[in-house]
Amino acid sequence: MDENCLFCKIIAGKIPSKKVYEDDKVFVFEDISPKAPTHVLIIPKRHVVGLKEATPEDAEILGYCQLIAAKIGREHGIEDGYRTVYNVGPRSGQSVFHLHLHLLGGRDMTWPPG
């Protein structure tokens, strides 16, 4: 845990969030500025700064986050179309430097994004 990390504080319950799911590996909560009817963040409980800092040892949690996204997609009835996104670095819009996967769905998605 990084004591200065916003998401680590959310996982620890020091900052409130609208929890959607939790298990021993990940914590999932609603984005505070949703860009779709379903917009949740899936974050590993172990602090990883971001995708570019991830190591081969992080491969399992990266895949696990995607599987949790699929589970939540089923539970929210958005299997007809959703997007999963890892923003990498400030130019992509990453503002919290704790690895997190966005799950967005419940509306038509356009291409190219952003």
Secondary structure as UniProt FT lines:
FT   TURN            3..4
FT   HELIX           6..11
FT   TURN            12..13
FT   STRAND          19..22
FT   STRAND          26..30
FT   STRAND          38..44
FT   HELIX           51..53
FT   HELIX           56..58
FT   HELIX           59..75
FT   TURN            76..77
FT   TURN            79..80
FT   STRAND          82..85
FT   HELIX           90..92
FT   STRAND          101..105
//
